[in-house]
Amino acid sequence: MTDVPSLIRRTPWPQSASRPVATPIQPSVVYASPDPDTLDAQYAGATPGYTYAREGHPNADVLARKIDGLEGVEGGIVLGSGMAAVTAALLGLLKTGDHVLGGDQLYGRSLRLLSQDLPRLGIHASMADPTDAAAFEAAIRPETRMILLEVVSNPTLRVADLDAIAAMARTRNILLAVDNTFTTPRGIRPFDHGADIVIHSVTKILAGHSDATLGYVAARDPERRKAIYDFAVTTGMTPSPFDCWLAERGLYSFELRYDRAEANAEALAEFIATQPGVTRVLYPTRRDHPDHNRAAALLGARGGHMVSFEVEGGRAAANALTRAAPQIAFAPTLGDIGTTLSHPASSSHRALTPGARAALGISEGFFRVSVGVEDIALLKQEFGAAIAAARDAAKG
Ligand SMILES: *Cc1c(COP(=O)(O)O)cnc(C)c1O
């Protein structure tokens, strides 16, 4: 026997009459219960308590409750990525023989899931234009079980006819799932418009610092909520406690960041529109936006933090533009604290034929900007110089 304490035994957590102000990080995978009666009661849901981190952990729950509050719902769950959230919503609720109807400008991986992975499992999917309610309705089939929409599309920022589609989903008993990543609950709360399911890539502006990959999904109906949760836990879509902690930290400033980024986006769109060599600027609340009236009805004055524009001169002008703006990250993401620039023709939409891209209005001179919270004067200076460089390249 030895009286040296074993290093293998856990040292009790120090007592403190005061509590930490910041949220603690809890990385424990397992939780020890006092006895089988208690564990039994935990599994039965009669006593609260965690058991195993894949099933749930405090950092995920703290984050989920915050996003629940933003979306006006209860019981949402946080998962390991936005795509995990999309997948859990679809595969947790659909079965072989069902049909899902998606918007035709969904996030690229969502389109792939619908068009390539679901059919392998005998779940049919097709896409239709959600800005045209009649065309969308015509694509509904007797076996359509779910509609998946984004309110503002990527990268042309078209605005879906959400209220008309929600009404047709309701009368036909079809589930409406809305990926609210672009618009965020600051722009619109889809549950208030009849959505059954709301999805987020928390990776983007909710977390806001490009350092955590996470998703969120909530369903209004408790049974569907449980089906999505069970599917996600069974297939291991668990988020990391540290990532959840980072995202929760990001959320404290979400509203401030969103409002500042949105004000910057509106001003930057206005500025870009005045620059010679710019052929098009897309921003939902601009009078020249094709869905301007619907944007006003659905989003009010909230145009969001994304702006798209097109310069003359094709790929050569596009190369000159990104090279002339080295401080603006040319990176295929959105929602970072700083402004980032993406070029759909060489990234998100590279798999499309030039003809298919042209049909969407995505040329080699087309850019999408995720506007950050920088000083607007700096953004104008940087974009002014970048567009001037594109103009020179277009001439030369
Ligand atoms: C990024 C994104 C996703 C996927 O989220 P990840 O966290 O990257 O998996 C889904 N939908 C939209 C609209 C997105 O922008």
PDBQT file of the ligand as one rigid body, heavy atoms in Angstrom, charges set to zero:
ROOT
HETATM    1  C1  LIG A 401     -22.153  26.551 -46.083  1.00  0.00    +0.000 C 
HETATM    2  C2  LIG A 401     -23.580  26.208 -46.292  1.00  0.00    +0.000 A 
HETATM    3  C3  LIG A 401     -24.063  24.917 -46.011  1.00  0.00    +0.000 A 
HETATM    4  C4  LIG A 401     -23.164  23.821 -45.510  1.00  0.00    +0.000 C 
HETATM    5  O1  LIG A 401     -22.629  24.122 -44.246  1.00  0.00    +0.000 OA
HETATM    6  P1  LIG A 401     -21.259  23.486 -43.707  1.00  0.00    +0.000 P 
HETATM    7  O2  LIG A 401     -21.193  23.989 -42.313  1.00  0.00    +0.000 OA
HETATM    8  O3  LIG A 401     -20.151  23.989 -44.597  1.00  0.00    +0.000 OA
HETATM    9  O4  LIG A 401     -21.415  22.007 -43.809  1.00  0.00    +0.000 OA
HETATM   10  C5  LIG A 401     -25.408  24.657 -46.214  1.00  0.00    +0.000 A 
HETATM   11  N1  LIG A 401     -26.239  25.609 -46.689  1.00  0.00    +0.000 NA
HETATM   12  C6  LIG A 401     -25.817  26.853 -46.989  1.00  0.00    +0.000 A 
HETATM   13  C7  LIG A 401     -26.781  27.856 -47.506  1.00  0.00    +0.000 C 
HETATM   14  C8  LIG A 401     -24.478  27.193 -46.803  1.00  0.00    +0.000 A 
HETATM   15  O5  LIG A 401     -24.043  28.432 -47.104  1.00  0.00    +0.000 OA
ENDROOT
TORSDOF 0
